[in-house]
Amino acid sequence: MDVFEVAKLIPKGRVTSYGGIAAYLGLKSSARMVGWAMNQAHLDPEVPAQRVVNRNGLLTGKHHFATETRMEELLKEDGVEVKNDKVVNFEEIYWDPVKELGL
C-alpha cells in the first residue's frame, strides 16, 4: 500500500495526519515524506488530500491546492469544521490508519 492508497481510505468527515500515514506504512519518522507525496495528490483527483493535515490539525498543505482556501472548502464539504486554518475537534475526528486498518 502507498500514501495515496491510504489517503483514499480516509472516510468523509474524518482527517488523519502525515505522521499517521507514515506510521501505518512502517515509516514512522517519515511524516515529511508523506507530506511531499501529498503535495502531488492533485495529479489524482480521487485522492482526498484535504483530509491529511499536520499532527496538530493545521492545514499546512493548503498552499498546494488550486487556491489558498480550497483545502478548507473541501473539508467543509466533507463536514469538517475549520477555524483559523485548524480542524475543530481534531482529536475527536482523527482517523488513525494504524488502528482503523488493523496494523
Secondary structure, 3 states (H helix, E strand, C coil): CCHHHHHHCCCCCCEEEHHHHHHHCCCCCCHHHHHHHHHCHHHCCCCCHHHEECCCCECCCHHHCCCCCHHHHHHHHCCCCEECCEECCHHHHECCHHHHCCC
